[in-house]
Amino acid sequence: MSTTTTGGRRGRRLSLVGSVGIAAATALLLAACGGGGSSSAPPSSSAAPAGSDQVPADAVSVTAQTGQVQLPAGKPGTGKPVVIIGDKNFPEEYVLGQLYAQALQAKGYTVQLKPNIGGSELIDTAFASNQINMYPEYLGEIVTSVAKQPAPPSASATYNAAKQFEETQRQGTLTLQTPFQDTDTIVVPAAYAQQHQLASVPDLNKVGPGGQGVTVAGQIEFKTRQTGLVGMQQQYGLTNLGFLSTPAGSQYTALDQNAAQAADAFSTDYQLLTNKYTALSDPKGIFGFQYVAPVVKQATVQAEGPEFTQTLNWVSSLLTTKAIQALNQQVQGNGADPAAVSAQFLQANGVNK
């Protein structure tokens, strides 16, 4: 689902407003965070299972590990220069922007948040022109949509390519990446997965030769992308798949109505919190690597001091797949305010301790 349009990656997410309030989310958020604390991607052995926080071995050193990053004590940001943070143009990014901004504010940093700037290219332009000096970004987007480079074959290669681009072209750098990534994932009804013993995308060959008998629901662009149906055909031999073009956000409805047996979704979709669907792993990494890291101006890192980076890494370490799914459920599924949901999440994890 990666795109190079100015609409930005994940612009197709819908905000489905419901009636559940923020207070009802407390138990879910605490459970999710553990109670505290476009070109073809070549075959890769570093792909983690879909919807998991099993960080690929090659990327451990560049990932903020859950439970292993301490929040700085006191108010180390007092008296430091203003940090101007931007975020992109969809709900998950609104949450990410709020999380990093509010955590820094809790540590005494002066923060100005500029939300809803736009897609990857637009926010990169704002960063390059010093309108902002920090923003959270999906690292595969930096490489493919901004730097216009081929998709790297592993999580570490993606991080390193993004970091090199920011350091050499934008006077920026990356802090550690999150344990979660928000990438395309193929989902099937749980009962269907059990019936056919499906755990990975190539397992769709078990249903029929080349995936015969399986229709994949997704937006029309998925049909012709290397990081989509074309990649599934070439890398996994799924040459007999059917395809059902569906509007944004309706792929789960197609599964529920049995109009399709599989669907192109996002690994952080809140629908995956239930046991109703099974996300299939992508062992060759054809959907790429979309871990998140704060992109920060090198001058900002220097001026704000080491506790600034430590605070960002602490926030990143909290962001497991289930935590992001739970946050997405509150904002996208229930219509809650991203700022309020983010504040509750940070409080639950001890931001003011």
Secondary structure as a PSIPRED ss2 file (coil, helix, strand):
# PSIPRED VFORMAT (PSIPRED V4.0)

   1 M C   1.000  0.000  0.000
   2 S C   1.000  0.000  0.000
   3 T C   1.000  0.000  0.000
   4 T C   1.000  0.000  0.000
   5 T C   1.000  0.000  0.000
   6 T C   1.000  0.000  0.000
   7 G C   1.000  0.000  0.000
   8 G C   1.000  0.000  0.000
   9 R C   1.000  0.000  0.000
  10 R C   1.000  0.000  0.000
  11 G C   1.000  0.000  0.000
  12 R C   1.000  0.000  0.000
  13 R C   1.000  0.000  0.000
  14 L C   1.000  0.000  0.000
  15 S C   1.000  0.000  0.000
  16 L C   1.000  0.000  0.000
  17 V C   1.000  0.000  0.000
  18 G C   1.000  0.000  0.000
  19 S C   1.000  0.000  0.000
  20 V C   1.000  0.000  0.000
  21 G C   1.000  0.000  0.000
  22 I C   1.000  0.000  0.000
  23 A H   0.000  1.000  0.000
  24 A H   0.000  1.000  0.000
  25 A H   0.000  1.000  0.000
  26 T H   0.000  1.000  0.000
  27 A H   0.000  1.000  0.000
  28 L H   0.000  1.000  0.000
  29 L H   0.000  1.000  0.000
  30 L H   0.000  1.000  0.000
  31 A H   0.000  1.000  0.000
  32 A H   0.000  1.000  0.000
  33 C C   1.000  0.000  0.000
  34 G C   1.000  0.000  0.000
  35 G C   1.000  0.000  0.000
  36 G C   1.000  0.000  0.000
  37 G C   1.000  0.000  0.000
  38 S C   1.000  0.000  0.000
  39 S C   1.000  0.000  0.000
  40 S C   1.000  0.000  0.000
  41 A C   1.000  0.000  0.000
  42 P C   1.000  0.000  0.000
  43 P C   1.000  0.000  0.000
  44 S C   1.000  0.000  0.000
  45 S C   1.000  0.000  0.000
  46 S C   1.000  0.000  0.000
  47 A C   1.000  0.000  0.000
  48 A C   1.000  0.000  0.000
  49 P C   1.000  0.000  0.000
  50 A C   1.000  0.000  0.000
  51 G C   1.000  0.000  0.000
  52 S C   1.000  0.000  0.000
  53 D C   1.000  0.000  0.000
  54 Q C   1.000  0.000  0.000
  55 V C   1.000  0.000  0.000
  56 P C   1.000  0.000  0.000
  57 A H   0.000  1.000  0.000
  58 D H   0.000  1.000  0.000
  59 A H   0.000  1.000  0.000
  60 V H   0.000  1.000  0.000
  61 S H   0.000  1.000  0.000
  62 V H   0.000  1.000  0.000
  63 T E   0.000  0.000  1.000
  64 A C   1.000  0.000  0.000
  65 Q C   1.000  0.000  0.000
  66 T C   1.000  0.000  0.000
  67 G C   1.000  0.000  0.000
  68 Q C   1.000  0.000  0.000
  69 V C   1.000  0.000  0.000
  70 Q C   1.000  0.000  0.000
  71 L C   1.000  0.000  0.000
  72 P C   1.000  0.000  0.000
  73 A C   1.000  0.000  0.000
  74 G C   1.000  0.000  0.000
  75 K C   1.000  0.000  0.000
  76 P C   1.000  0.000  0.000
  77 G C   1.000  0.000  0.000
  78 T C   1.000  0.000  0.000
  79 G C   1.000  0.000  0.000
  80 K C   1.000  0.000  0.000
  81 P C   1.000  0.000  0.000
  82 V C   1.000  0.000  0.000
  83 V E   0.000  0.000  1.000
  84 I E   0.000  0.000  1.000
  85 I E   0.000  0.000  1.000
  86 G E   0.000  0.000  1.000
  87 D C   1.000  0.000  0.000
  88 K C   1.000  0.000  0.000
  89 N C   1.000  0.000  0.000
  90 F C   1.000  0.000  0.000
  91 P H   0.000  1.000  0.000
  92 E H   0.000  1.000  0.000
  93 E H   0.000  1.000  0.000
  94 Y H   0.000  1.000  0.000
  95 V H   0.000  1.000  0.000
  96 L H   0.000  1.000  0.000
  97 G H   0.000  1.000  0.000
  98 Q H   0.000  1.000  0.000
  99 L H   0.000  1.000  0.000
 100 Y H   0.000  1.000  0.000
 101 A H   0.000  1.000  0.000
 102 Q H   0.000  1.000  0.000
 103 A H   0.000  1.000  0.000
 104 L H   0.000  1.000  0.000
 105 Q H   0.000  1.000  0.000
 106 A H   0.000  1.000  0.000
 107 K C   1.000  0.000  0.000
 108 G C   1.000  0.000  0.000
 109 Y C   1.000  0.000  0.000
 110 T C   1.000  0.000  0.000
 111 V E   0.000  0.000  1.000
 112 Q E   0.000  0.000  1.000
 113 L E   0.000  0.000  1.000
 114 K E   0.000  0.000  1.000
 115 P C   1.000  0.000  0.000
 116 N C   1.000  0.000  0.000
 117 I C   1.000  0.000  0.000
 118 G C   1.000  0.000  0.000
 119 G C   1.000  0.000  0.000
 120 S H   0.000  1.000  0.000
 121 E H   0.000  1.000  0.000
 122 L H   0.000  1.000  0.000
 123 I H   0.000  1.000  0.000
 124 D H   0.000  1.000  0.000
 125 T H   0.000  1.000  0.000
 126 A H   0.000  1.000  0.000
 127 F H   0.000  1.000  0.000
 128 A H   0.000  1.000  0.000
 129 S C   1.000  0.000  0.000
 130 N C   1.000  0.000  0.000
 131 Q C   1.000  0.000  0.000
 132 I C   1.000  0.000  0.000
 133 N C   1.000  0.000  0.000
 134 M E   0.000  0.000  1.000
 135 Y E   0.000  0.000  1.000
 136 P E   0.000  0.000  1.000
 137 E E   0.000  0.000  1.000
 138 Y E   0.000  0.000  1.000
 139 L H   0.000  1.000  0.000
 140 G H   0.000  1.000  0.000
 141 E H   0.000  1.000  0.000
 142 I H   0.000  1.000  0.000
 143 V H   0.000  1.000  0.000
 144 T H   0.000  1.000  0.000
 145 S H   0.000  1.000  0.000
 146 V H   0.000  1.000  0.000
 147 A C   1.000  0.000  0.000
 148 K C   1.000  0.000  0.000
 149 Q C   1.000  0.000  0.000
 150 P C   1.000  0.000  0.000
 151 A C   1.000  0.000  0.000
 152 P C   1.000  0.000  0.000
 153 P C   1.000  0.000  0.000
 154 S C   1.000  0.000  0.000
 155 A H   0.000  1.000  0.000
 156 S H   0.000  1.000  0.000
 157 A H   0.000  1.000  0.000
 158 T H   0.000  1.000  0.000
 159 Y H   0.000  1.000  0.000
 160 N H   0.000  1.000  0.000
 161 A H   0.000  1.000  0.000
 162 A H   0.000  1.000  0.000
 163 K H   0.000  1.000  0.000
 164 Q H   0.000  1.000  0.000
 165 F H   0.000  1.000  0.000
 166 E H   0.000  1.000  0.000
 167 E H   0.000  1.000  0.000
 168 T H   0.000  1.000  0.000
 169 Q H   0.000  1.000  0.000
 170 R C   1.000  0.000  0.000
 171 Q C   1.000  0.000  0.000
 172 G E   0.000  0.000  1.000
 173 T E   0.000  0.000  1.000
 174 L E   0.000  0.000  1.000
 175 T C   1.000  0.000  0.000
 176 L C   1.000  0.000  0.000
 177 Q E   0.000  0.000  1.000
 178 T C   1.000  0.000  0.000
 179 P C   1.000  0.000  0.000
 180 F C   1.000  0.000  0.000
 181 Q E   0.000  0.000  1.000
 182 D C   1.000  0.000  0.000
 183 T C   1.000  0.000  0.000
 184 D E   0.000  0.000  1.000
 185 T E   0.000  0.000  1.000
 186 I E   0.000  0.000  1.000
 187 V E   0.000  0.000  1.000
 188 V E   0.000  0.000  1.000
 189 P E   0.000  0.000  1.000
 190 A H   0.000  1.000  0.000
 191 A H   0.000  1.000  0.000
 192 Y H   0.000  1.000  0.000
 193 A H   0.000  1.000  0.000
 194 Q H   0.000  1.000  0.000
 195 Q H   0.000  1.000  0.000
 196 H H   0.000  1.000  0.000
 197 Q C   1.000  0.000  0.000
 198 L C   1.000  0.000  0.000
 199 A C   1.000  0.000  0.000
 200 S E   0.000  0.000  1.000
 201 V H   0.000  1.000  0.000
 202 P H   0.000  1.000  0.000
 203 D H   0.000  1.000  0.000
 204 L H   0.000  1.000  0.000
 205 N H   0.000  1.000  0.000
 206 K H   0.000  1.000  0.000
 207 V C   1.000  0.000  0.000
 208 G C   1.000  0.000  0.000
 209 P H   0.000  1.000  0.000
 210 G H   0.000  1.000  0.000
 211 G H   0.000  1.000  0.000
 212 Q C   1.000  0.000  0.000
 213 G C   1.000  0.000  0.000
 214 V C   1.000  0.000  0.000
 215 T E   0.000  0.000  1.000
 216 V E   0.000  0.000  1.000
 217 A E   0.000  0.000  1.000
 218 G E   0.000  0.000  1.000
 219 Q C   1.000  0.000  0.000
 220 I H   0.000  1.000  0.000
 221 E H   0.000  1.000  0.000
 222 F H   0.000  1.000  0.000
 223 K H   0.000  1.000  0.000
 224 T H   0.000  1.000  0.000
 225 R C   1.000  0.000  0.000
 226 Q C   1.000  0.000  0.000
 227 T C   1.000  0.000  0.000
 228 G C   1.000  0.000  0.000
 229 L H   0.000  1.000  0.000
 230 V H   0.000  1.000  0.000
 231 G H   0.000  1.000  0.000
 232 M H   0.000  1.000  0.000
 233 Q H   0.000  1.000  0.000
 234 Q H   0.000  1.000  0.000
 235 Q H   0.000  1.000  0.000
 236 Y H   0.000  1.000  0.000
 237 G C   1.000  0.000  0.000
 238 L C   1.000  0.000  0.000
 239 T C   1.000  0.000  0.000
 240 N C   1.000  0.000  0.000
 241 L C   1.000  0.000  0.000
 242 G E   0.000  0.000  1.000
 243 F E   0.000  0.000  1.000
 244 L E   0.000  0.000  1.000
 245 S E   0.000  0.000  1.000
 246 T C   1.000  0.000  0.000
 247 P C   1.000  0.000  0.000
 248 A C   1.000  0.000  0.000
 249 G C   1.000  0.000  0.000
 250 S C   1.000  0.000  0.000
 251 Q H   0.000  1.000  0.000
 252 Y H   0.000  1.000  0.000
 253 T H   0.000  1.000  0.000
 254 A H   0.000  1.000  0.000
 255 L H   0.000  1.000  0.000
 256 D H   0.000  1.000  0.000
 257 Q C   1.000  0.000  0.000
 258 N C   1.000  0.000  0.000
 259 A C   1.000  0.000  0.000
 260 A C   1.000  0.000  0.000
 261 Q C   1.000  0.000  0.000
 262 A E   0.000  0.000  1.000
 263 A E   0.000  0.000  1.000
 264 D E   0.000  0.000  1.000
 265 A E   0.000  0.000  1.000
 266 F E   0.000  0.000  1.000
 267 S C   1.000  0.000  0.000
 268 T C   1.000  0.000  0.000
 269 D C   1.000  0.000  0.000
 270 Y H   0.000  1.000  0.000
 271 Q H   0.000  1.000  0.000
 272 L H   0.000  1.000  0.000
 273 L H   0.000  1.000  0.000
 274 T C   1.000  0.000  0.000
 275 N C   1.000  0.000  0.000
 276 K C   1.000  0.000  0.000
 277 Y E   0.000  0.000  1.000
 278 T E   0.000  0.000  1.000
 279 A E   0.000  0.000  1.000
 280 L E   0.000  0.000  1.000
 281 S E   0.000  0.000  1.000
 282 D C   1.000  0.000  0.000
 283 P C   1.000  0.000  0.000
 284 K C   1.000  0.000  0.000
 285 G C   1.000  0.000  0.000
 286 I C   1.000  0.000  0.000
 287 F C   1.000  0.000  0.000
 288 G C   1.000  0.000  0.000
 289 F C   1.000  0.000  0.000
 290 Q C   1.000  0.000  0.000
 291 Y E   0.000  0.000  1.000
 292 V E   0.000  0.000  1.000
 293 A E   0.000  0.000  1.000
 294 P E   0.000  0.000  1.000
 295 V E   0.000  0.000  1.000
 296 V E   0.000  0.000  1.000
 297 K E   0.000  0.000  1.000
 298 Q H   0.000  1.000  0.000
 299 A H   0.000  1.000  0.000
 300 T H   0.000  1.000  0.000
 301 V H   0.000  1.000  0.000
 302 Q H   0.000  1.000  0.000
 303 A H   0.000  1.000  0.000
 304 E H   0.000  1.000  0.000
 305 G C   1.000  0.000  0.000
 306 P H   0.000  1.000  0.000
 307 E H   0.000  1.000  0.000
 308 F H   0.000  1.000  0.000
 309 T H   0.000  1.000  0.000
 310 Q H   0.000  1.000  0.000
 311 T H   0.000  1.000  0.000
 312 L H   0.000  1.000  0.000
 313 N H   0.000  1.000  0.000
 314 W H   0.000  1.000  0.000
 315 V H   0.000  1.000  0.000
 316 S H   0.000  1.000  0.000
 317 S H   0.000  1.000  0.000
 318 L H   0.000  1.000  0.000
 319 L C   1.000  0.000  0.000
 320 T C   1.000  0.000  0.000
 321 T H   0.000  1.000  0.000
 322 K H   0.000  1.000  0.000
 323 A H   0.000  1.000  0.000
 324 I H   0.000  1.000  0.000
 325 Q H   0.000  1.000  0.000
 326 A H   0.000  1.000  0.000
 327 L H   0.000  1.000  0.000
 328 N H   0.000  1.000  0.000
 329 Q H   0.000  1.000  0.000
 330 Q H   0.000  1.000  0.000
 331 V H   0.000  1.000  0.000
 332 Q H   0.000  1.000  0.000
 333 G H   0.000  1.000  0.000
 334 N C   1.000  0.000  0.000
 335 G C   1.000  0.000  0.000
 336 A C   1.000  0.000  0.000
 337 D C   1.000  0.000  0.000
 338 P H   0.000  1.000  0.000
 339 A H   0.000  1.000  0.000
 340 A H   0.000  1.000  0.000
 341 V H   0.000  1.000  0.000
 342 S H   0.000  1.000  0.000
 343 A H   0.000  1.000  0.000
 344 Q H   0.000  1.000  0.000
 345 F H   0.000  1.000  0.000
 346 L H   0.000  1.000  0.000
 347 Q H   0.000  1.000  0.000
 348 A H   0.000  1.000  0.000
 349 N C   1.000  0.000  0.000
 350 G C   1.000  0.000  0.000
 351 V C   1.000  0.000  0.000
 352 N C   1.000  0.000  0.000
 353 K C   1.000  0.000  0.000
